[in-house]
Amino acid sequence: MIRSSRRRALIVAAALALAPVTAGCAAGFDAQTSAFYAPVDGLTAKFRGITIADAFVLGPASGQVLPAGSPAPLYITLSNGNGAPDTLTAVAAPGFAGQVKVTPVPLPPKALVNLAKPSPTVILDKLATPVRGGENVKVTLSFANAGTTTVTVPVIARSAHYSTLPTAPGAPAASFVTPAPSPTPAATAGGHGAGH
């Protein structure tokens, strides 16, 4: 009788010890596991009340290359969390693009502005070197009120769910990357020719 009482007491104690751990799994709508999460490949950052969301340069399709001198679009969404309106006045990508084509973009307070719909409005033009995808680019954004910030954005290949995104207007067709030649059988056999 005493042993069974001790067993019950141990089981109850163990259950009470685990209660706080299991309670974290069902913490209601504010639990991290039930919070909305949207994975993105582009850069997301905040600067003086401006949120820069999912910023990336659209590169060529996998296995292709954009030649130097061609344009590439910058996909970016901006959100002005401030109480006063602001304006994106300029974009630069020194060392990556010779010039950036962009017209001033008004950013109303508490509003989300997608600079890629219906088509990209920020074009990195006259690329300094060929672009394959996978590179990182330093982009400087200038705002009328918030000031200037520099962020590093990825170049994402135009494949998978990015394959339907529009390229820069007037962009030449990307060329295929030529693979490196594979070693000949004679070279891999220790230098012995086929006749030996």
Secondary structure, DSSP 8 states (H G I E B T S, - for coil): -HHHHHHHHHHHHHHHHHHHHHHGGG-GGGSGGGS-----SSEEEEETTEEEEEEEEE---TTEEB-TT--EEEEEEEEE-SSS-EEEEEEE-TTTEEEEE---EEE-TTEEEETTSSS--EEEEEESS-B-SS-EEEEEEEETTTEEEEEEEEEE-S-GGGTTS---TT----EE--------HHHHTTT--TT-
